[in-house]
């Protein structure tokens, strides 16, 4: 009987199968995206391939793990408390609601819950880009209590994503104001540009602002706003077609920098 067991995991849109001993130690892992089995010891080759047999659907490369790039080494050196990559979409809102759920409101939902719903939906849409060489980070804290809702990094460049709950609303965008239904207009695009500007300063790279409207029934943009792209959450996938801005090595390096909490402490 093979003493090895297979444990599937999924993180940031990427699936990996770990092969473990009975005491929980990993001896290998299989990346479906690259069709590669990474062995920690050549002595375990036969047992690992036998354990993975039911999961392999085609030819695979078998060998030791590739030498980590400088960006990967930087990520490995991060203290867990300083690594922003595990943040959930709306992480700051999750924490705020856990600490103070607020009094039950019979007729009007807590606006924080609406904001969380929007960030979760947009975050899930952004995570679906990860198979195309993109990375998504969520709820990046900034000095002063502000935060970048989402940051996406990929072949098409960097975007600071500001998410706005607009469920069942007609939205009108007139730079810098955004109007939801019959509510008063707010200078939302100014905030989106400010977030992108602070991200650009932190990463020393161009970061473009992106406003994503969650749940809007109609969006009217008479004149395209300066430098800000406006999308619905259902259109976020269009970013996957953008390319030619960053090389894979640059994407990796910027992601390693962006996930480090220390990068954002002086912006």
C-alpha positions as CSV (number, residue, x, y, z in Angstrom):
1,X,0.0,0.0,0.0
2,X,1.4,3.4,-1.0
3,X,2.1,5.4,2.2
4,X,1.7,8.7,0.3
5,X,-1.5,10.7,0.0
6,X,-2.6,13.5,-2.2
7,X,-4.0,16.8,-0.8
8,X,-5.5,19.2,-3.4
9,X,-5.2,23.0,-2.7
10,X,-6.4,26.0,-4.6
11,X,-5.1,29.5,-4.0
12,X,-5.3,32.7,-6.1
13,X,-6.9,30.7,-8.9
14,X,-4.1,28.2,-9.2
15,X,-4.5,24.5,-8.4
16,X,-1.8,22.5,-6.8
17,X,-1.7,18.9,-5.6
18,X,0.6,18.1,-2.7
19,X,1.9,14.6,-2.1
20,X,2.4,14.0,1.6
21,X,3.7,11.4,4.0
22,X,1.5,10.0,6.7
23,X,3.0,12.5,9.2
24,X,2.0,15.4,6.9
25,X,5.4,16.3,5.4
26,X,5.4,17.2,1.7
27,X,7.5,15.1,-0.6
28,X,6.3,16.6,-3.9
29,X,3.7,18.7,-5.6
30,X,2.0,18.8,-8.9
31,X,1.1,22.1,-10.7
32,X,-1.7,21.5,-13.2
33,X,-1.0,24.8,-15.0
34,X,2.6,23.8,-15.9
35,X,2.0,20.0,-16.0
36,X,5.1,19.6,-13.7
37,X,5.7,17.3,-10.8
38,X,8.2,18.8,-8.4
39,X,10.1,16.2,-6.4
40,X,11.9,17.1,-3.2
41,X,13.8,13.7,-3.4
42,X,14.4,11.6,-6.4
43,X,14.1,8.5,-4.2
44,X,10.3,9.2,-3.9
45,X,9.7,9.3,-7.7
46,X,7.9,6.0,-8.1
47,X,5.7,6.4,-5.1
48,X,4.8,10.0,-6.0
49,X,3.9,9.1,-9.6
50,X,1.8,6.2,-8.3
51,X,-0.1,8.4,-5.9
52,X,-0.7,11.1,-8.5
53,X,-1.7,8.5,-11.2
54,X,-5.4,9.1,-10.9
55,X,-4.9,12.9,-11.3
56,X,-2.6,13.0,-14.3
57,X,-4.4,13.5,-17.6
58,X,-1.4,13.8,-19.9
59,X,2.3,14.0,-20.2
60,X,4.1,15.7,-17.3
61,X,7.6,16.9,-16.5
62,X,9.1,15.3,-13.4
63,X,12.1,16.8,-11.6
64,X,13.4,18.9,-8.7
65,X,11.6,22.2,-8.0
66,X,12.9,25.0,-10.3
67,X,15.4,27.5,-8.7
68,X,13.4,30.4,-7.3
69,X,13.6,33.7,-9.0
70,X,14.7,36.8,-7.0
71,X,11.0,37.8,-6.8
72,X,10.1,34.4,-5.3
73,X,12.9,34.6,-2.8
74,X,11.6,38.0,-1.7
75,X,8.2,36.5,-1.1
76,X,9.6,33.6,0.9
77,X,11.5,36.1,3.1
78,X,8.3,37.9,4.1
79,X,7.0,37.6,7.6
80,X,3.4,36.2,7.4
81,X,2.1,39.4,9.1
82,X,3.6,41.5,6.4
83,X,2.3,39.5,3.4
84,X,-0.8,41.0,1.9
85,X,-1.4,38.2,-0.6
86,X,-3.7,36.2,1.7
87,X,-6.0,39.2,2.1
88,X,-9.6,38.4,1.1
89,X,-11.5,40.8,-1.0
90,X,-12.9,43.3,1.5
91,X,-10.5,42.1,4.3
92,X,-10.7,45.4,6.2
93,X,-14.5,45.3,6.0
94,X,-14.6,41.7,7.3
95,X,-12.5,42.8,10.3
96,X,-14.6,45.9,11.0
97,X,-17.9,44.0,10.9
98,X,-16.5,41.2,13.1
99,X,-15.4,43.8,15.7
100,X,-18.6,45.9,15.5
101,X,-21.5,44.1,13.7
102,X,-23.7,47.2,14.3
103,X,-27.3,47.3,15.5
104,X,-29.8,45.4,13.3
105,X,-31.5,47.8,10.9
106,X,-35.0,46.8,9.9
107,X,-35.4,48.8,6.7
108,X,-31.8,49.7,5.7
109,X,-28.8,47.4,5.5
110,X,-25.5,48.5,7.0
111,X,-23.6,50.2,4.1
112,X,-20.5,48.3,5.1
113,X,-22.2,45.1,4.1
114,X,-23.1,46.5,0.7
115,X,-19.5,47.6,0.2
116,X,-18.3,44.2,1.3
117,X,-20.7,42.5,-1.2
118,X,-19.3,44.7,-4.0
119,X,-15.7,44.1,-3.1
120,X,-16.2,40.3,-2.9
121,X,-17.9,40.1,-6.3
122,X,-15.3,42.3,-8.0
123,X,-12.5,40.5,-6.2
124,X,-13.8,37.1,-7.5
125,X,-13.9,38.5,-11.0
126,X,-10.3,39.7,-10.6
127,X,-9.1,36.4,-9.3
128,X,-10.3,34.7,-12.5
129,X,-7.6,36.7,-14.4
130,X,-4.8,34.9,-12.5
131,X,-4.6,32.1,-15.0
132,X,-3.5,34.6,-17.7
133,X,-0.4,35.8,-15.9
134,X,-2.2,38.4,-13.6
135,X,-2.0,38.8,-9.9
136,X,-4.7,40.3,-7.7
137,X,-4.2,41.8,-4.2
138,X,-7.0,43.0,-2.0
139,X,-7.7,45.6,0.7
140,X,-4.2,47.1,0.7
141,X,-3.9,49.3,3.8
142,X,-2.6,52.9,3.4
143,X,-1.4,55.3,6.1
144,X,-4.3,57.4,7.5
145,X,-6.8,54.6,7.4
146,X,-7.4,54.6,3.7
147,X,-6.9,51.5,1.5
148,X,-6.7,50.4,-2.1
149,X,-9.7,48.1,-2.7
150,X,-7.9,45.9,-5.2
151,X,-4.6,46.0,-7.1
152,X,-4.1,44.0,-10.3
153,X,-0.8,43.4,-11.9
154,X,-0.3,41.6,-15.2
155,X,0.8,41.8,-18.8
156,X,-1.5,44.8,-19.4
157,X,0.0,46.8,-16.6
158,X,-1.1,47.8,-13.1
159,X,-4.5,49.0,-12.0
160,X,-5.8,50.3,-8.7
161,X,-9.4,49.2,-8.6
162,X,-12.0,51.3,-6.7
163,X,-15.2,49.3,-6.2
164,X,-18.6,51.1,-5.9
165,X,-21.8,49.4,-4.8
166,X,-24.4,50.4,-7.4
167,X,-26.9,47.5,-7.2
168,X,-30.2,48.2,-9.1
169,X,-29.1,51.8,-9.8
170,X,-28.7,53.9,-12.9
171,X,-25.2,55.4,-12.8
172,X,-24.1,58.6,-14.4
173,X,-20.4,59.5,-14.7
174,X,-19.5,63.1,-15.2
175,X,-15.8,63.6,-14.3
176,X,-15.1,63.7,-11.4
177,X,-18.6,63.1,-10.2
178,X,-20.5,59.8,-10.0
179,X,-24.3,59.8,-9.4
180,X,-26.2,56.7,-8.3
181,X,-29.9,56.9,-9.0
182,X,-31.4,59.9,-7.3
183,X,-28.6,60.3,-4.7
184,X,-26.3,63.2,-4.5
185,X,-23.3,63.1,-6.9
186,X,-19.9,62.2,-5.3
187,X,-16.4,62.9,-6.6
188,X,-15.6,59.2,-6.8
189,X,-13.2,59.5,-9.7
190,X,-11.0,61.9,-7.6
191,X,-10.7,59.2,-5.0
192,X,-9.9,56.5,-7.7
193,X,-7.1,58.7,-9.1
194,X,-5.8,59.4,-5.6
195,X,-5.5,55.7,-4.8
196,X,-3.7,55.1,-8.1
197,X,-1.4,58.0,-7.5
198,X,-0.4,56.6,-4.1
199,X,0.1,53.2,-5.5
200,X,2.3,54.6,-8.3
201,X,4.4,56.4,-5.7
202,X,4.8,53.2,-3.6
203,X,5.7,50.9,-6.5
204,X,7.6,53.5,-8.6
205,X,5.6,52.4,-11.6
206,X,2.6,53.7,-13.5
207,X,-0.6,52.5,-11.9
208,X,-3.9,53.3,-13.7
209,X,-7.1,54.0,-11.9
210,X,-10.1,51.7,-12.6
211,X,-13.6,52.2,-11.3
212,X,-15.8,49.1,-11.2
213,X,-19.5,49.5,-10.7
214,X,-21.2,46.6,-9.0
215,X,-24.7,45.7,-9.9
216,X,-25.6,48.8,-11.9
217,X,-28.6,48.5,-14.2
218,X,-27.4,51.2,-16.6
219,X,-24.2,53.2,-16.9
220,X,-24.0,56.5,-18.7
221,X,-20.7,58.1,-19.5
222,X,-21.2,61.0,-21.9
223,X,-17.5,61.9,-22.0
224,X,-14.8,59.3,-21.2
225,X,-13.2,60.5,-17.9
226,X,-9.6,61.5,-18.0
227,X,-7.2,58.6,-17.2
228,X,-9.9,56.5,-15.4
229,X,-11.4,53.4,-16.9
230,X,-15.0,52.6,-15.9
231,X,-16.3,49.0,-16.0
232,X,-19.1,46.9,-14.6
233,X,-18.1,43.9,-12.6
234,X,-19.2,41.7,-15.5
235,X,-16.7,43.4,-17.8
236,X,-13.6,42.9,-15.6
237,X,-12.6,39.9,-17.7
238,X,-11.8,42.3,-20.6
239,X,-8.5,43.1,-18.8
240,X,-7.3,39.7,-19.7
241,X,-6.9,40.8,-23.4
242,X,-4.6,43.6,-22.5
243,X,-0.9,43.0,-22.9
244,X,2.4,44.3,-24.2
245,X,3.0,46.6,-21.1
246,X,4.9,44.4,-18.7
247,X,7.2,41.4,-19.2
248,X,6.6,38.3,-17.0
249,X,9.7,39.1,-14.9
250,X,8.5,42.6,-14.3
251,X,5.0,41.3,-13.2
252,X,6.7,39.0,-10.7
253,X,8.9,41.7,-9.3
254,X,6.1,44.2,-8.9
255,X,3.9,41.6,-7.3
256,X,6.6,40.7,-4.8
257,X,6.9,44.4,-3.9
258,X,3.2,45.1,-3.8
259,X,2.4,42.2,-1.4
260,X,4.9,43.5,1.2
261,X,3.0,45.6,3.7
262,X,6.2,47.7,4.2
263,X,5.9,49.0,0.6
264,X,2.8,51.0,1.6
265,X,3.8,52.5,4.9
266,X,5.0,55.9,3.6
267,X,2.7,56.8,0.8
